[in-house]
Amino acid sequence: MAKTNHYGLILAGGRGTRFWPLSRRNRAKQVLSVVGELTLIEATVERLSPLIPPERLWVLTNSHLRAEIVRQLPQVPKEQILAEPEQRNTAAAIGLAAHILQSIDKNSVMGVFPSDHVISKPRRYLQFLRPAFRAAEQGYIAVLGIAPRRPDTGYGYIEFPKGVKSGSLEPIPVVRFREKPDLPTAKRFVKAGRFHWNAGMFFWRTDVLLAALRSYLPKTATLLSSLPAFADRRFYSKLKQAFPLCENISIDYAVLERAKNVVGLACDDIGWSDVGSWDAVHELLSRDADGNASRSEKLCEDSSGNYVDARGKVVALLGVHDLIIVDTPDALLVADRRRAQEVGNLVKLLEQKGRHELL
């Protein structure tokens, strides 16, 4: 049963540059229906609803996306969908949300959730959220770890004690956090069996988080504590002055890697993906016998392993393999699927060339 002092913060400020040309400043990855009918942020709200109803959800985004998120999430009070005055990374964003919730509910317990992940087994997922919230109520900082499916160098890892069993609903003390490893190290992590991917989902009482910021990030903590209560009419003007001065650092570096009261849930298969690239979308969608996946009509001859998104068009593939093809009215992407993580580099090139209409 949902508790009235449990709140959710959805972080939705990213640009999703690796999903260019579909993802743009005003329509970034989190507001796109990359997999399925719902957009990624709509799906996030839906799967949380049995535990955290929309009226207790808060969303932090940017000025480019706020209007679209308000449109997509009519069930979330629009005053709880905030645009940060400036991007200052996750420590300041989460600290801001904790300050707001403390001014509303002194007993507030907060879960932090990315807006752009896929979780295809939401019922199993919720089974891990409940003990994470219970641990947070007791004064712990709780994190979710995802059982690794492969030795991946793109994620940070959570190290649990030896003997940990994926799927246990008992919070376990975290030994330490590990940075994104090289491939040999990632292979050792997976073989050891006690390392899980850090999925960026965290739980704490808001007073515990604010105390941690005072200890480990005092400048940002002081700036946030200078803000009036959320209901105060001066809140937004003060926020515009204070927030850009906060340190640009992630919550992982600022708090999690330094705190002593961190526990984790070692999740088993919850169908999680951070949908980090077009290649990840290819893996999530159904594919034909030759491994081709498509969000539009396609014809394939001697072609395999391709991903196609050109809605409204028939795409004919002849003798091509492992390509990403994404078509929009003003831009066409053709890329080697193995280099999907580098699509963001094209966005940097467009910025350098001043092609802001394509961003």
N, C-alpha and C positions, 0 to 999 in steps of 0.2 A: 504493500500500500504506500502511496506517495506521502511524504512528510511535508508539512507546510513550510518548514525552514530549509528545504532542499531546493537549490537553484542550479540552473545550468548556464554557462557562458559559452557561446559559440563564437569561435574566432574566424572571421570571414574577411580579412583585410588583404589577402594575397592577390597577386595579379595572374597567376597561372600561366606564365610566359611559355612553358613547354607545351601548352595547348593552342598556341598560335597556329593558324590564323582564326580559329573559332573563338578563342579567348582574347578579349580586348579589355582595355581599362574599364569601360562601362558595362562590360558583359563578360566577366572573368569566369574561370573554371567553376567556381562554387555555385554560380547561378545558371549553369548549363546542364542539360539532360545528356550527360556523356554516356551513361549506362542506364537503360530503362526509361520510363516515361517521366518520372519526377526529376527535378533538378537535384544536384547533390545536396544543396542546403535544405530543400524541401524534404528530402529523404532523411536528413539528420534530425530535423524536428519531429518527423513522424515516428522514427524508431525510439526517440526519447520520451514520447508522449505518455506511455504507461507509467513512467517513473517521475517525469518532470513535465507537468502540463505547460502549454504555451505561455500562460500568464506569468510563469516563473522562469521563463527563458529570457536571456539577454544576449544581444548580438553586437559584437564590435566589428566594424568594417571601415571603409574609407568613403570619402565624399563622392567618388565616382560610382560606387555600387549601392549606396544606401537606398536611393529611390527604387531601384529594381528589387532589392531585398524586401523593402516594405511592401511592394506590390506582390511578391511571391509568398510572403508570410503574413497574410491578413489576420491570422489567429494570434500572432504575437503583438502585444501593444506597441504601437509605432514609436512611442517615447523610449522604449527599451531596445530600440535598434539605433545604435549610436555610431556616428562617424568620428574616428579619431582625428584631431586637428593635424596630426603628422604621424607617420609611421615611426614607432620607436621600439619595435620588437616586442616579444611576448611578456617580458617581465613588467614593463610599464603598463601594457594593455590589461594584463591579469590583475595587477595591483590596482588599477583604476576601477575595474569591476568589483574587486573586494572592498574598496573604499565606498563605492556606491551602495553595495549590499549591506555593509555595516551601518550606513546611515539610515537604512530602511528597516533592517532586522539584525539586532545585535547577536542573535543565535544562528545566523545564516551559515549554511554549509554549501560549498560550491563545487560543482564538477566542471571541468574545462574540456571542451570538445572541438576538434577541427570540423570545419564546415564542408570539407571536400573529400571525405573518405567514403568508401563503400563497405558496408557490413551486411553480407547477404544472409546471415543467421541472427536476426535481431533478438529472438527469444533467448538464445544462448548468451548473447552479449549482455542482456539485462541481468542475467544471473550473476555476472561478475560486477556489475555496477552496484548492486545492493550491498555486498560486503565492503566494497570500496568506500561507499558513503558511510557505512557503520564505522569503519576504521577512522575516517576523517572526523566523525563525531567525537571520537575518543582522543582527538588531538594529534593523530598521525597525519603525515602527508602520504597519500596513497597514489600509486601509479598502476597503469595496466601494461603488461608485457604481452606481446604477440608471439606465439610459438613460431620460430622461423621455419619457413618451407624450403629454404636454400641458403647457402652462404652469400649473403648480400652485403655489398660494401656501401650501399646507399643509406643505411639506417644506423643510428646509434643503438647500442645494446644495453640491456639491464642485466646485471649479473646477480643471480640468486644463489643461495647456499647450495652445496652439493646435496643431491637427493631430491631436489624439487621435482614435483610431478605436474606437468601441464594439465590444467583442468581443475586443480584444487581450488575450492572457493574460500580457502583460508588465507588471509593476508600474511605474507612472509617478509621478514626484514630484507631489505635490499643491501647487498654487499657493496656494490658501487655501480656507477654508470660508466660505460665505455664509449669513447668517441667512435665515429665511423671508421671501421678497420680496413686494412688492406685485405686482399683476397685470402692469402694464407692464414691470416688471423681470423677472418670470418669463418673459414673452414674449421679451424680449431674450436671456435665458439659453438658452432652447430654440433660438432662431434661431442663436445663436453656435455651438452644436454641441459645446462643450467642457465644458458644465455637466451634472452628473449628480446625481440625488437621493441624499441621505445616508440610507441604509437602517438605520443603527445597528448595523452588523456590523463588528467590529474584531478585529485580530490583533496579538499582541505576545508577546515573551518576558516571563515574569512579573518577572524582575529589571529589565528595561527599564521596564516600567510602574511598578514600585515606585520606581525612581529618578526617573521623571518626577513622581510624586506628591511625592517629597521636595523636588523643585525648585519645583513650581508650587502645591502644596497641603500645606505642611509640617505644619500642625496635624493634618489627617486622617492624613497619613503617620505622624506620631509616635504617634497613638492606635492605629493599626492595628499598628504595630511593637511596641507594648506587649503585644499579645496573645501568649499562649503558643502553642506548636505545636498543630495541630489534634488530634493524638492525646493531648494533655495533658488530664487530667480537669477542669482548671480553665478550659478554653477557653470554655465557654458562660457561666459566671458572669462571667468577665472581659469577654466580648463584650457582655453586657447592660449593663455599666457604661460601656464605652468607645464603643460604636457610636452611641448617641444623641447623643454630643458631636461627632461628625464633621460637617463642613460639608455643607449641603444644596445641592449643585451637580452639574450633569451632567458626565460625562466629556468631552463636547464642549467646554464652556467651560473646564473645569479644565485639560485636557491637550491635546486634539487641536488646538485653535486656537492653541496657543502652542508646541507642539513643532516642531522643525526637521527631524526624520527621518521625516516622514509620506509614505507612498506609497499609491497607490490602484490598484484594478482597475476599469476602465471597462466594466462588464458590458453585454452586449447583452440580448436578451429571455430572461429566465429565468422568466417568468410570475409576477413578483413583485407582491404587493399587501400593504399593511399592514392591510387590512380595517378601515379606520378608522371605519366607520359602517355603518348599515343600507343606505345608498345603495351603498356599495362591495359589499356582499353581493348586492344586486340586480344589479350589473354582472357579478359573477362567476358567477352561476347562469344556467342555460339559461332562455330566456324564450319566451313564445308569440308569435304574429304581431303582437300588439298591445303587446308589451314588458312583459307581466305575468310576474313570477317568484313562485314559491311553494314553501314547504316543507310545504304541506298541500293537501288537495283544495280546488279552487276552481271557482266558476262565474262567468263574466264576460259581461256584456252592456254594450256601449258603454262599456268601461272600458279604460284603457291606462296603461302605465308604473308599475304598482303592485307593491309587494312585500308578500307575505302569509306570516306564520308563525303558524299557529294549529293546531298538531298535535292530531289527534283530533277536529277539527271540519271541516265543510264551510263555506267562506266564500263568500258570494255577493256579487258586486260589480256594482252597477248605476249607470252614469253617473258614475263617479269616476275620477280621473286622478292619477297621480304621488303616490300615498299609500304610507305605511309602516303596516302593520297587524301588530302583534305581540301575541299573546294568551298570558297565563300564568294559572294558577289564581287569583291574587290581584290581577292588574293587566292593563290593556289599554292599549296605545299606539296612537294614531292620529295620524300626523304627515305634514306636507308633506315629500315626499322631498327637495326642494331645501333643507330645513332640518335634514337628518339630523345634521349636525355639532353642532346645538344640543340634542340629546337629553340630553346631560350636564347642561344647565341644569335639567331637571326633577328630576334627582337632588339638585341643590343645594336646590331648593324643598322636596323631601321632607325633607331634613336640617333645614332651617329650621323646618318644621312638626313635627319630632320623630317622623316616621313611620318609625322605625327598622326596623319589621317589613317594610317594603318595600324596604329597602336591602340 
